[in-house]
Amino acid sequence: MDRWHVSINNSTEGPLTEESVRKRVEAGEFSKGSLVWKKGLKTWEPIELHFNCDNKKPCFSAPASPVDEPAISLSDTQPTPVPIPAEIRPSFSYSSIFYFHVFTVFLLFGLFYFSGDFIATVENPSVSISIWGGILLAATLNAVLFLRRLWRISSIMADKEGGFSGGKLKLFCAFSGVALIVFCVATLSQASTIYRVSQARKAFEKYILDVDPVADTITISGVIGPHLGEKLERLLSVHTNTQAIVITSPGGLTDEALKAAEVIEKHHDITLIARKTCNSSCLLIFMSGEKRLADYGMSFGFHGTSAITDIDESLYGLAELNEQSSAYLIKRGVPRDIVIKSSKKTGHDLDVVSAIRLADEKVISGLLDGNAEISLHEAKWKKFERIVSSYDDPKVKALASVISAISSGYPSIVKDSADDLYRSLESTDPARITQAVRAIIHKVIPKAMMAADGDVLLSYMNINLKQIEYLRSMEEWSACSDYLNGNVGKNVSLLSQSMLEEEFNSLADLIKSAASKRWTVQPIPKWAEKSGESLVTELAEASLKKGMDIQHLEKNPKDNCIWTYALFKLIINEGPVKAPPILRWLISLEDK
């Protein structure tokens, strides 16, 4: 139903129903030429154009005099109407304000939503809360103004158009207002979370960046914290001749490590060196170098990205950050199985991988002993030597001095045996470690006896005879036979600690003496060969008389122990001059 507005005495009445206007026309309340307007008309028009009455009654009174009411001319020009009420007049400015509020509300709430990560990274908690609260307040005020204007529109629609459309709009406004209140209350409850995250990140500021302009190196030490990437970029822009970055870190902020890694990647000629410790996000920085070196004895700790507080996971998007860091490590060459396995670990739970293994898999370019780069097999041997020397088990610890002597004096043995030794070390089984060392000693002893000085060789053999005599006295024939066959260490549990120390110190001296001679085999004079053959013949005849089967000594541990002990005793009794050459002749027979 149309709603009419009527101009009376330069003022307006309305909105009025068509029926009420018609009744008032028939009652003669309006003069001819009075102006009316309704929705749909472009301007005010004379009332008689829209309302007629019964001819029996006068429709309109005479026009008012100029004194009582200003006459409104209906000349050829358009009459000047009384202004249409502002609340019902179509207005472009009204629409622009409405859409401005809509745009502002969506912009501010969008900014609030997408700025969560940035706000959490602001290191000053007061600043982060201020930024966060300011955006929320601005968004809320604009939403309130928008709903207020929408409510006014709905009220007008309810009055002018029967209430149906306006009522629905009012319901929408009420629902939106309640939703806004709930949202603000829920969001404000996160203020403590943002503050705690900011405080937690601030605790990671205790890292140190040192520059050595002489060595052209930058050192990063401590936890990886805020603005590391920015500071590193500034340093590299100033110190353009930087050759290496040395890092020692237990980990830190993953996002900051990724930023630092991105900075380092731009400088392709920088070497990354890991010292002592490099765990968690430290690996992201370490892997950013094209050339990567690490201390041979260190290990790297891998794990997934974890929360720095107990409630920031949903706020900070840890799942996405974990995916980014894992993808980066894989891209830079870390084996996928290591990354996937470690990504499930969090907090202080680390998947520890040795630098030697990473070098073996070509993840690391090289290994360091101090400042010197060493080969992979040298690193494996040194790692074995260091760990064996720390064992409390006497069966392993007693061999440490021998291992040290071999490493310094027999490089080819180190190269050939390092892999076997290191594998035994990874098993953490003392028996397997002892077996691996025994196999190496079995290779070394004959060569050492052939090259060592005579007095050192004689001293070593005297100590051996003492050990054999001890095993004979205990009738440990199998242990004695193994000992004579070169299986040093297999039955060390039968010997006292002092005997073990004496045995292996003597063996270490023998190896060092051979190394000082560059492992050159000492010549065997003809007389030594004749003397040796004479002693063997003499002992063989005596043994046969006792019923000993000297042809199959290896099958009888007791006869083997008695025979070999007697033979060594005869040779040593020849004296310090003759005994060493005869012993070398005897060892040469075994090689043949």
C-alpha positions as CSV (number, residue, x, y, z in Angstrom):
1,M,0.0,0.0,0.0
2,D,1.3,3.5,-1.0
3,R,2.4,5.9,1.7
4,W,1.8,9.6,0.9
5,H,3.4,12.8,2.1
6,V,1.4,16.1,1.9
7,S,2.7,19.7,1.9
8,I,0.6,21.9,4.1
9,N,1.7,25.5,5.0
10,N,5.2,24.8,3.8
11,S,5.5,21.8,6.1
12,T,4.9,18.2,5.5
13,E,2.7,15.5,7.0
14,G,3.2,11.8,6.5
15,P,3.6,9.1,5.8
16,L,-0.2,8.7,5.4
17,T,-2.2,5.9,3.9
18,E,-4.0,6.6,0.6
19,E,-7.4,6.0,2.3
20,S,-6.7,8.6,5.0
21,V,-5.6,11.2,2.4
22,R,-8.8,10.6,0.3
23,K,-11.0,11.0,3.4
24,R,-9.3,14.3,4.2
25,V,-9.7,15.5,0.5
26,E,-13.4,14.7,0.6
27,A,-13.6,16.6,3.9
28,G,-12.1,19.7,2.1
29,E,-9.0,19.9,4.3
30,F,-6.7,20.5,1.4
31,S,-6.7,23.5,-1.0
32,K,-6.3,23.1,-4.7
33,G,-2.7,23.0,-5.7
34,S,-1.5,21.4,-2.5
35,L,1.5,19.1,-3.2
36,V,1.8,15.4,-2.5
37,W,4.7,12.9,-2.9
38,K,5.0,9.1,-2.6
39,K,7.8,6.6,-3.3
40,G,8.2,6.3,-7.0
41,L,7.5,10.0,-7.9
42,K,10.4,12.1,-9.1
43,T,9.1,15.2,-7.5
44,W,6.2,16.7,-5.6
45,E,2.9,17.0,-7.7
46,P,-0.4,18.7,-7.2
47,I,-2.9,16.7,-5.2
48,E,-5.7,17.0,-7.8
49,L,-3.6,14.9,-10.2
50,H,-3.9,11.9,-7.9
51,F,-7.1,12.4,-5.8
52,N,-10.6,13.1,-7.1
53,C,-13.9,13.3,-5.2
54,D,-17.6,12.9,-5.7
55,N,-19.0,15.8,-7.9
56,K,-21.8,16.3,-5.4
57,K,-19.3,17.6,-2.9
58,P,-16.6,20.3,-3.3
59,C,-13.3,18.6,-3.4
60,F,-10.9,21.4,-2.5
61,S,-11.1,24.7,-0.8
62,A,-9.9,27.9,-2.4
63,P,-6.2,28.4,-2.5
64,A,-4.8,30.1,0.6
65,S,-4.0,33.8,0.5
66,P,-0.4,34.9,0.3
67,V,-0.6,36.1,3.9
68,D,-1.9,32.9,5.3
69,E,0.1,30.5,3.1
70,P,2.7,31.2,0.4
71,A,1.2,30.4,-2.9
72,I,2.9,27.7,-4.9
73,S,2.9,28.6,-8.6
74,L,2.0,26.0,-11.2
75,S,3.6,27.9,-14.1
76,D,5.6,26.4,-17.0
77,T,8.5,26.2,-14.7
78,Q,8.7,23.3,-12.2
79,P,7.3,24.4,-8.9
80,T,9.7,24.6,-5.9
81,P,8.5,21.8,-3.6
82,V,8.9,21.5,0.1
83,P,12.1,19.3,0.7
84,I,11.5,15.6,0.9
85,P,12.3,14.4,4.4
86,A,15.9,13.3,4.8
87,E,15.1,9.9,6.3
88,I,13.2,8.9,3.2
89,R,15.1,10.8,0.5
90,P,17.3,8.6,-1.7
91,S,21.0,9.7,-1.1
92,F,24.3,8.6,-2.7
93,S,26.2,9.8,0.4
94,Y,24.1,7.5,2.6
95,S,25.0,4.5,0.4
96,S,28.7,5.4,0.3
97,I,28.9,5.6,4.1
98,F,27.1,2.3,4.4
99,Y,29.5,0.5,2.0
100,F,32.5,2.3,3.6
101,H,31.6,0.7,7.0
102,V,31.1,-2.7,5.4
103,F,34.6,-2.5,3.7
104,T,36.3,-1.2,6.9
105,V,34.8,-3.9,9.0
106,F,36.0,-6.7,6.7
107,L,39.4,-5.1,6.3
108,L,40.1,-4.7,10.0
109,F,38.9,-8.2,10.9
110,G,40.9,-9.6,8.1
111,L,43.9,-7.7,9.2
112,F,43.3,-9.0,12.8
113,Y,43.1,-12.6,11.6
114,F,46.1,-12.7,9.3
115,S,48.4,-10.6,11.5
116,G,48.3,-13.2,14.3
117,D,51.7,-14.7,13.3
118,F,53.3,-11.3,13.0
119,I,52.0,-10.0,16.3
120,A,53.2,-13.2,18.1
121,T,56.7,-12.5,16.8
122,V,56.9,-8.9,18.2
123,E,59.5,-9.3,20.9
124,N,58.1,-6.5,23.2
125,P,55.0,-7.9,25.0
126,S,53.5,-4.5,25.6
127,V,53.9,-3.6,21.9
128,S,52.4,-6.8,20.8
129,I,49.4,-6.4,23.0
130,S,48.9,-2.8,21.9
131,I,49.0,-3.7,18.3
132,W,46.7,-6.6,18.7
133,G,44.2,-4.7,20.9
134,G,44.3,-1.6,18.7
135,I,43.3,-3.6,15.6
136,L,40.6,-5.4,17.5
137,L,39.2,-2.2,19.0
138,A,39.1,-0.5,15.6
139,A,37.4,-3.4,14.0
140,T,34.8,-3.6,16.8
141,L,33.9,0.1,16.7
142,N,33.4,0.0,13.0
143,A,31.2,-3.1,13.4
144,V,29.1,-1.3,16.0
145,L,28.7,1.8,13.8
146,F,27.8,-0.4,10.9
147,L,25.1,-2.3,12.9
148,R,23.8,1.0,14.3
149,R,23.2,2.4,10.8
150,L,21.8,-0.9,9.7
151,W,19.3,-0.8,12.6
152,R,18.1,2.7,11.6
153,I,17.5,1.5,8.1
154,S,15.6,-1.5,9.4
155,S,13.5,0.8,11.5
156,I,12.6,3.0,8.5
157,M,11.8,-0.1,6.4
158,A,9.6,-1.5,9.2
159,D,7.6,1.8,9.4
160,K,7.3,2.6,5.7
161,E,6.9,-0.9,4.2
162,G,4.7,-2.8,6.6
163,G,7.4,-4.1,8.8
164,F,8.2,-7.4,7.1
165,S,11.6,-6.6,5.5
166,G,12.6,-4.3,8.3
167,G,11.8,-6.9,10.9
168,K,14.1,-9.4,9.3
169,L,16.9,-6.9,9.1
170,K,16.4,-6.0,12.8
171,L,16.7,-9.7,13.6
172,F,19.9,-9.9,11.6
173,C,21.3,-6.9,13.5
174,A,20.4,-8.4,16.8
175,F,22.0,-11.7,15.9
176,S,25.1,-10.0,14.6
177,G,25.4,-7.9,17.7
178,V,25.3,-10.9,20.0
179,A,27.9,-12.7,17.7
180,L,30.2,-9.6,17.9
181,I,30.0,-9.6,21.7
182,V,30.8,-13.4,21.9
183,F,33.7,-12.9,19.4
184,C,35.2,-10.1,21.4
185,V,35.0,-11.9,24.7
186,A,36.5,-15.1,23.2
187,T,39.3,-13.1,21.4
188,L,40.2,-11.0,24.4
189,S,40.8,-14.2,26.3
190,Q,43.7,-14.8,24.0
191,A,45.5,-11.7,25.2
192,S,47.3,-13.7,27.9
193,T,48.4,-16.2,25.2
194,I,49.9,-13.5,23.0
195,Y,51.7,-12.0,26.0
196,R,53.1,-15.4,27.0
197,V,54.3,-16.2,23.5
198,S,56.0,-12.8,23.3
199,Q,57.6,-13.3,26.7
200,A,58.8,-16.8,25.7
201,R,60.3,-15.5,22.5
202,K,62.1,-12.8,24.4
203,A,63.9,-15.5,26.4
204,F,65.6,-16.6,23.2
205,E,67.5,-13.3,22.9
206,K,70.6,-14.7,24.6
207,Y,72.6,-15.6,21.5
208,I,76.0,-14.1,20.6
209,L,77.3,-13.0,17.2
210,D,81.1,-12.6,17.0
211,V,83.1,-11.4,14.1
212,D,86.8,-12.4,13.6
213,P,88.0,-10.1,10.8
214,V,91.4,-11.7,10.7
215,A,90.1,-15.2,10.2
216,D,87.1,-13.9,8.1
217,T,84.7,-15.8,10.3
218,I,81.4,-15.1,12.1
219,T,80.6,-17.2,15.2
220,I,77.0,-17.9,16.3
221,S,76.7,-19.3,19.8
222,G,73.7,-19.9,22.1
223,V,70.1,-20.4,21.4
224,I,68.8,-19.1,18.1
225,G,66.6,-16.1,18.9
226,P,64.8,-13.1,17.5
227,H,66.2,-11.0,14.6
228,L,69.1,-13.4,14.0
229,G,68.6,-13.4,10.3
230,E,68.4,-9.6,10.1
231,K,71.6,-9.1,12.2
232,L,73.4,-11.8,10.2
233,E,72.5,-10.1,6.9
234,R,73.8,-6.8,8.2
235,L,77.1,-8.4,9.3
236,L,77.6,-10.1,5.9
237,S,76.9,-6.8,4.1
238,V,79.6,-5.2,6.1
239,H,82.1,-8.1,6.3
240,T,82.0,-9.1,2.6
241,N,85.1,-11.3,2.9
242,T,83.6,-13.7,5.4
243,Q,84.7,-17.2,4.5
244,A,83.1,-19.3,7.3
245,I,80.3,-19.2,9.8
246,V,80.9,-21.3,13.0
247,I,77.8,-22.3,14.9
248,T,77.4,-23.9,18.3
249,S,73.8,-24.0,19.4
250,P,71.3,-26.3,21.2
251,G,68.5,-25.0,19.0
252,G,66.0,-22.2,19.2
253,L,63.3,-20.5,17.2
254,T,62.6,-22.3,14.0
255,D,61.2,-19.3,12.1
256,E,64.3,-17.3,12.9
257,A,66.6,-20.2,11.8
258,L,64.8,-20.4,8.5
259,K,65.3,-16.7,7.9
260,A,69.0,-16.9,8.8
261,A,69.3,-19.9,6.5
262,E,67.8,-17.9,3.6
263,V,70.3,-15.2,4.2
264,I,73.3,-17.6,4.2
265,E,72.0,-19.3,1.0
266,K,72.5,-16.1,-0.9
267,H,76.3,-16.3,-0.1
268,H,77.4,-19.5,-1.9
269,D,81.0,-19.2,-0.9
270,I,80.5,-19.4,2.8
271,T,81.4,-22.6,4.7
272,L,79.3,-23.6,7.7
273,I,81.2,-25.2,10.6
274,A,79.4,-27.0,13.5
275,R,81.2,-27.2,16.8
276,K,80.4,-29.3,19.8
277,T,76.6,-29.0,19.7
278,C,74.1,-28.5,16.9
279,N,70.5,-29.5,17.6
280,S,67.0,-28.7,16.4
281,S,66.8,-25.4,14.5
282,C,70.6,-25.1,14.5
283,L,70.6,-27.8,11.8
284,L,68.6,-25.5,9.5
285,I,71.3,-22.9,9.6
286,F,74.1,-25.5,9.3
287,M,72.5,-27.1,6.2
288,S,72.3,-23.7,4.5
289,G,76.0,-23.7,3.6
290,E,77.2,-25.2,0.4
291,K,80.2,-26.7,2.2
292,R,79.5,-28.1,5.7
293,L,82.2,-29.2,8.2
294,A,81.7,-30.6,11.7
295,D,83.8,-31.9,14.6
296,Y,84.3,-35.6,14.0
297,G,83.2,-36.6,17.5
298,M,80.0,-34.6,17.7
299,S,76.4,-35.6,17.1
300,F,73.4,-33.7,15.7
301,G,70.0,-33.8,17.4
302,F,67.0,-33.9,15.1
303,H,63.4,-33.3,16.1
304,G,60.2,-31.7,15.0
305,T,59.2,-28.1,15.7
306,S,57.7,-27.8,19.2
307,A,55.8,-25.1,21.1
308,I,57.7,-22.6,23.2
309,T,54.7,-22.3,25.5
310,D,52.0,-24.9,26.3
311,I,49.2,-23.0,24.5
312,D,50.6,-21.4,21.4
313,E,50.2,-24.2,18.9
314,S,46.9,-23.1,17.4
315,L,48.0,-19.4,17.5
316,Y,51.4,-19.9,15.8
317,G,50.8,-22.6,13.2
318,L,53.4,-25.1,14.3
319,A,52.2,-27.8,11.9
320,E,53.0,-25.6,9.0
321,L,56.3,-24.5,10.4
322,N,57.2,-28.2,11.0
323,E,56.4,-29.0,7.4
324,Q,58.6,-26.0,6.2
325,S,61.6,-27.1,8.3
326,S,61.3,-30.7,7.3
327,A,61.0,-29.8,3.6
328,Y,64.1,-27.6,3.9
329,L,66.3,-30.3,5.5
330,I,65.3,-32.8,2.8
331,K,65.9,-30.2,0.0
332,R,69.4,-29.6,1.5
333,G,70.3,-33.3,1.5
334,V,69.4,-34.8,4.8
335,P,68.1,-38.3,4.2
336,R,64.3,-38.4,4.2
337,D,64.1,-41.3,6.7
338,I,66.0,-39.3,9.3
339,V,63.7,-36.2,8.8
340,I,60.5,-38.1,8.9
341,K,61.4,-40.2,11.9
342,S,62.7,-37.1,13.9
343,S,59.7,-34.9,12.9
344,K,57.6,-36.9,15.3
345,K,59.8,-36.0,18.3
346,T,59.3,-32.8,20.2
347,G,60.7,-30.9,23.1
348,H,63.9,-32.3,24.5
349,D,63.3,-35.7,22.8
350,L,66.0,-35.8,20.1
351,D,66.9,-38.3,17.3
352,V,70.7,-38.3,17.6
353,V,72.7,-38.8,14.5
354,S,76.5,-38.8,14.5
355,A,78.5,-36.4,12.3
356,I,80.4,-39.5,11.0
357,R,77.1,-41.0,9.8
358,L,76.1,-37.8,8.1
359,A,79.6,-37.6,6.5
360,D,79.2,-41.2,5.4
361,E,75.9,-40.3,3.7
362,K,77.5,-37.2,2.0
363,V,75.3,-34.8,4.0
364,I,78.5,-33.3,5.6
365,S,81.3,-32.2,3.3
366,G,84.1,-33.1,5.8
367,L,85.1,-33.8,9.4
368,L,87.4,-31.8,11.6
369,D,89.9,-32.8,14.3
370,G,90.5,-29.4,15.9
371,N,91.1,-27.1,12.9
372,A,92.4,-29.9,10.7
373,E,90.2,-31.7,8.2
374,I,90.6,-35.4,8.4
375,S,89.4,-38.3,6.3
376,L,86.3,-40.4,7.1
377,H,88.2,-43.5,8.1
378,E,90.5,-41.4,10.3
379,A,87.5,-40.0,12.0
380,K,85.9,-43.4,12.6
381,W,89.2,-44.7,14.1
382,K,89.6,-41.6,16.4
383,K,86.0,-41.9,17.5
384,F,86.5,-45.5,18.4
385,E,89.8,-44.8,20.1
386,R,88.2,-42.0,22.2
387,I,85.1,-44.0,23.3
388,V,87.0,-47.2,24.0
389,S,89.4,-45.4,26.3
390,S,86.3,-44.2,28.3
391,Y,84.9,-47.8,28.9
392,D,85.0,-49.2,32.4
393,D,84.9,-52.8,31.1
394,P,88.5,-54.1,31.6
395,K,88.2,-56.3,28.5
396,V,87.8,-53.1,26.4
397,K,89.7,-50.5,28.4
398,A,92.9,-52.6,28.4
399,L,93.1,-52.3,24.6
400,A,93.0,-48.5,24.5
401,S,96.8,-48.0,24.6
402,V,97.2,-50.6,21.8
403,I,94.6,-48.9,19.6
404,S,96.4,-45.5,20.2
405,A,99.7,-47.0,19.2
406,I,98.3,-48.6,16.1
407,S,96.6,-45.4,14.9
408,S,99.8,-43.3,15.2
409,G,102.1,-46.0,13.8
410,Y,100.2,-48.0,11.2
411,P,98.1,-45.8,8.8
412,S,97.2,-48.6,6.4
413,I,95.7,-50.6,9.2
414,V,93.7,-47.6,10.2
415,K,92.3,-47.2,6.7
416,D,91.6,-50.9,6.3
417,S,90.0,-51.6,9.7
418,A,88.2,-48.3,10.6
419,D,84.8,-49.4,9.2
420,D,84.8,-52.7,11.1
421,L,85.9,-51.0,14.3
422,Y,83.2,-48.3,14.0
423,R,80.5,-50.8,13.3
424,S,81.4,-52.7,16.4
425,L,81.3,-49.5,18.4
426,E,77.7,-48.8,17.1
427,S,76.6,-52.2,18.4
428,T,77.6,-51.1,22.0
429,D,78.5,-54.7,22.7
430,P,81.8,-55.0,24.6
431,A,82.4,-58.6,23.3
432,R,82.0,-57.5,19.7
433,I,84.3,-54.5,20.3
434,T,86.9,-56.7,21.8
435,Q,86.6,-59.1,18.9
436,A,87.1,-56.3,16.4
437,V,90.2,-55.1,18.2
438,R,91.5,-58.6,18.5
439,A,91.3,-59.1,14.8
440,I,93.3,-56.0,14.2
441,I,96.0,-57.0,16.7
442,H,96.2,-60.4,15.1
443,K,97.2,-58.6,11.9
444,V,99.6,-56.2,13.6
445,I,101.6,-58.3,16.0
446,P,103.6,-60.4,13.5
447,K,104.5,-57.3,11.4
448,A,105.5,-55.4,14.6
449,M,107.7,-58.3,15.8
450,M,109.4,-58.4,12.4
451,A,110.3,-54.6,12.5
452,A,110.7,-53.7,16.2
453,D,114.0,-53.4,18.0
454,G,115.5,-56.6,19.4
455,D,115.3,-55.5,23.1
456,V,111.7,-54.4,22.7
457,L,110.8,-57.7,21.0
458,L,112.5,-59.7,23.7
459,S,110.7,-57.7,26.5
460,Y,107.4,-58.4,24.8
461,M,108.1,-62.1,24.5
462,N,109.1,-62.4,28.2
463,I,105.8,-60.9,29.2
464,N,104.0,-63.3,26.9
465,L,105.8,-66.2,28.5
466,K,104.7,-65.0,31.9
467,Q,101.0,-64.9,30.7
468,I,101.3,-68.4,29.2
469,E,102.9,-69.8,32.3
470,Y,100.0,-68.4,34.3
471,L,97.4,-70.0,32.1
472,R,99.3,-73.3,32.2
473,S,99.3,-73.2,36.0
474,M,95.5,-72.9,35.9
475,E,95.3,-75.6,33.2
476,E,93.3,-73.2,31.0
477,W,94.5,-75.0,27.9
478,S,91.9,-73.5,25.5
479,A,92.7,-70.0,26.7
480,C,96.4,-70.7,26.4
481,S,96.0,-72.0,22.8
482,D,93.9,-69.0,21.7
483,Y,96.5,-66.7,23.3
484,L,99.3,-68.3,21.3
485,N,97.3,-68.2,18.1
486,G,97.2,-64.4,18.3
487,N,93.7,-64.1,19.8
488,V,94.8,-61.4,22.3
489,G,92.1,-60.3,24.6
490,K,89.7,-63.2,24.1
491,N,90.4,-64.5,27.6
492,V,91.6,-61.4,29.4
493,S,89.0,-62.1,32.1
494,L,91.3,-64.8,33.3
495,L,94.2,-62.4,33.8
496,S,94.5,-59.8,36.6
497,Q,94.3,-56.1,35.9
498,S,98.0,-55.6,36.5
499,M,98.8,-58.5,34.1
500,L,96.6,-56.9,31.5
501,E,98.2,-53.5,31.9
502,E,101.6,-55.0,31.6
503,E,100.7,-57.1,28.5
504,F,99.1,-54.3,26.5
505,N,101.6,-51.6,27.5
506,S,104.3,-54.0,26.2
507,L,102.3,-54.6,23.0
508,A,102.0,-50.8,22.6
509,D,105.8,-50.4,23.0
510,L,106.3,-53.1,20.4
511,I,104.0,-51.3,17.9
512,K,105.7,-47.9,18.5
513,S,109.1,-49.4,18.0
514,A,108.0,-50.9,14.7
515,A,106.5,-47.6,13.6
516,S,109.8,-45.8,14.4
517,K,111.5,-48.2,12.0
518,R,108.7,-47.4,9.4
519,W,107.6,-51.0,9.7
520,T,110.7,-52.2,7.8
521,V,111.4,-55.9,8.2
522,Q,114.7,-56.6,10.0
523,P,117.1,-58.9,8.1
524,I,117.3,-62.5,9.3
525,P,120.9,-63.7,9.3
526,K,121.8,-67.3,8.2
527,W,123.0,-68.3,11.6
528,A,119.6,-67.4,13.1
529,E,117.9,-69.8,10.6
530,K,120.3,-72.6,11.5
531,S,120.0,-72.0,15.2
532,G,116.2,-71.9,15.0
533,E,116.0,-75.2,13.0
534,S,118.4,-76.8,15.6
535,L,116.2,-75.7,18.5
536,V,113.0,-76.9,16.8
537,T,114.5,-80.3,16.0
538,E,115.8,-80.7,19.6
539,L,112.3,-79.9,21.0
540,A,110.6,-82.1,18.5
541,E,112.7,-85.2,19.4
542,A,112.0,-84.6,23.1
543,S,108.3,-84.2,22.5
544,L,108.0,-87.3,20.4
545,K,109.6,-89.3,23.2
546,K,106.8,-88.1,25.4
547,G,104.2,-89.3,22.9
548,M,103.2,-85.8,21.8
549,D,101.6,-85.5,18.3
550,I,103.5,-82.4,17.1
551,Q,102.0,-82.8,13.6
552,H,98.4,-81.9,14.8
553,L,99.0,-79.5,17.6
554,E,96.1,-77.3,16.6
555,K,93.7,-80.1,17.4
556,N,95.1,-80.5,21.0
557,P,95.1,-77.2,23.0
558,K,97.1,-78.7,25.8
559,D,99.9,-80.0,23.6
560,N,99.9,-76.8,21.6
561,C,100.3,-74.7,24.8
562,I,103.1,-76.9,26.2
563,W,105.0,-77.2,22.9
564,T,104.8,-73.5,22.0
565,Y,105.8,-72.4,25.5
566,A,108.8,-74.7,25.5
567,L,109.9,-73.5,22.1
568,F,109.7,-69.8,23.1
569,K,111.5,-70.6,26.3
570,L,114.4,-72.2,24.4
571,I,114.7,-69.3,22.0
572,I,114.7,-66.6,24.8
573,N,117.3,-68.6,26.6
574,E,119.6,-68.0,23.7
575,G,120.2,-64.4,25.1
576,P,119.4,-60.9,24.0
577,V,121.6,-61.0,20.9
578,K,120.5,-64.3,19.3
579,A,116.9,-64.5,20.5
580,P,115.4,-61.7,18.5
581,P,116.7,-62.9,15.0
582,I,115.6,-66.4,15.8
583,L,112.1,-65.2,16.8
584,R,111.8,-63.3,13.5
585,W,112.8,-66.4,11.6
586,L,110.1,-68.4,13.4
587,I,107.5,-65.7,12.6
588,S,108.6,-65.7,9.0
589,L,107.8,-69.4,8.8
590,E,104.2,-68.7,9.8
591,D,103.9,-66.1,6.9
592,K,105.1,-68.8,4.5
